[in-house]
């Protein structure tokens, strides 16, 4: 059970409380805390991509990994959204967070129910879901980072540009979330409505 992919998944779970601790360090003393938090989240996201790749490449897929990997992903994303909603306290972050986290709960329940019906393959992960995940991760990195408005690179004031990019990715993720939610429920609707057994 404790192969490399599963160790990476477990390490991702370990990084979640570390990320929270860094985010809530006192700002006056630890001005670098937001960058450190975003870096931890980025590193955790990299382990997410890596553990799946290694499980396939090394032929180390296990039932434990198949269960634990999506749980680690969803907990990591939910915790990140909780702390940015708490910090930003504005509707422009809160509404997308509700939609994205709500979708994760709804799809998890739908997949569980479809698995019990023996039709799990009809709600398998789609390419839209993969693009949504990528946009969501980029948005969360930006939201956790809080790029300072004075952050300058080679004479360019990049803070505001990074803020704009963050919100663009957040709303792309939200749109893809709604699209994928509709797609999953359309695929499952014949079973939910009783037209298929």
N, C-alpha and C positions, 0 to 999 in steps of 0.2 A: 504493500500500500504506500509506503514512504519512498516513492521514486522521485526523480527530479521535478517533473511537472507538479506533483502534489505538494512537494516542499515549497515550490514557488507560490502556489495558491495559498498555502498556510502562511507564508511570509507576507502575502498581500493582506490577509486578515490582520496580522500583527501590525502592519503599517497604518491601519485605520485609526486606532487610538493615538498613535504617534503623531499623525497628521492633526488630529483634534487638539492635542496638547500644544503643538507648535502654533496653531492658529490663534489660540487664546492666551499666548504669552503677552505680558504687558507691552504695549506698543512703544512706549517712551524708552524702554530699556532695550527692546529687541526689535529694531526697525526692519530687520531682515526676515522677520517671521513669516510674512506673506509669501515671499519668494521661496523660502524653505518649505512651506506647506504645499505650494504649487509644485515644487520639485518632487516632493514625496508622492503627491498624487500622480504626477507624470510617471515616476518610477514604478508605482503600483500598476498603472495602466500598461506600461511596457511588459511587466511580468504577466499580465493577463494575456497579451498577445503571444508571449514567449512560451507560457506553459501549454497552451493549445498546440502550438507548432511542434514543441518537443514531444508531446504525447503522441502525435502522429508520426513524427520523424523517427523516434526511438521505439515506436510500437509499445508505448507504456500507458495506453488508455486503460483506465480502471473504472468500475462502478462508483467508487468513492470520488474520483476526480470528476466524473460526469455529473455527480450531484453537487459537489463542493464548489466547483469552479463558478457556475452561475450564481450560487449563493454569495460567494465572496464579491463578485462583480456588483450585484444588486445592493449589498450592504455598503460597499465602498461608495457607490454613486448616491445612495440615499443619504448617507452621513454627510457627504460633501454638499449636497443640496440643503440639508438641514442647517449646516453652519453658515452657508452663504445667505440663505433666507433670513436667518437670525441677525446677520451682520448688516446686510443691505437694507432690509426693511422697506422695500418698495415693491409696487405691484408688477413692475417690469421683470423682476427676478422671481417673485413669488408665484405668479400665475404659470409661467413655464415650468417651474419646479413641481407644482401640483400636478400639471398635466403629465410630465415625464415620469414622476414617481408613481402617480395613479395608474398610468399605463403599465408600468412594470408589475404592479400588484394584480391588475386585471388580467394581463397575459399569463402571469404565473398561475393564477387560479384557473384560467381557461385551459392551459396546457395540462395541468393536473387532472382536470375533469375529462379532457379528451383522452388522456392516457388511460384513465379508468374505463373509458368507453372503448379502448383499443384503437383509437384513431389519432394518436399523437403525431404521426407524420403529416397530417393535414395542417398542423400549426407549427411546422418546423421553422427555424430561423431563416429569414429571407435576406436578400441583398439590401433591401431598404433598411432593415434592422441594423445591418452592419454599417451603412453610411450614417444612420442615426447615431449609432454608438460613437463613431469617429467624431462627428460634429459636437456631440454632447461632451466628450472628453476634452476637446479643445476649448469649449465654452467654460467648463468647470476649471480648467487650468487658469484661464484668464480671470475668472471670478475670484478664485482663491488668491491669485497673485496680487491683485490691486496695483497694477503698474502705475507708479507715481507720475503725476502730470509733468514732473521735471525730469523724467527718465529720458536721457538724451543719448543717441548713438550717432557718431560721426556728423554732429551738427543738426541732426533731425530730432524733433520733439516727438518721441514715439508713444508716450503714455496715452494721449487721446486716441491715436490710431489703433493701439492695442485694445483700448476700451471698446471702440466701435467694432473691431473684428470680433471681440468676445461676444457682444450682443448679436452680431450677425450669425455667428455659429450657434448661439443659444436659440435663436428663432428658427434657424434651419433645422436644428435638432427637434424643436417643438413641432414644426410642420411635418417632419418625417415621422415623428412619434404618432401624430394623429392619423397620418396616412397608413402607417403599419398597423395601428390599432384597428382601423376600419377593414384593412385587408385580412387580418387574422379573424375578425368576427364574421366577415363575409364567408371565409373558408369554413368556419365552424357553424354558421347559421343553420344549414340543413340538419345538423345534429341537435342544436339547441332548440330548434322549432319542432323537432320530432319527425321531420320529413325523411330523415335517414336514421338508421339504428346502427 
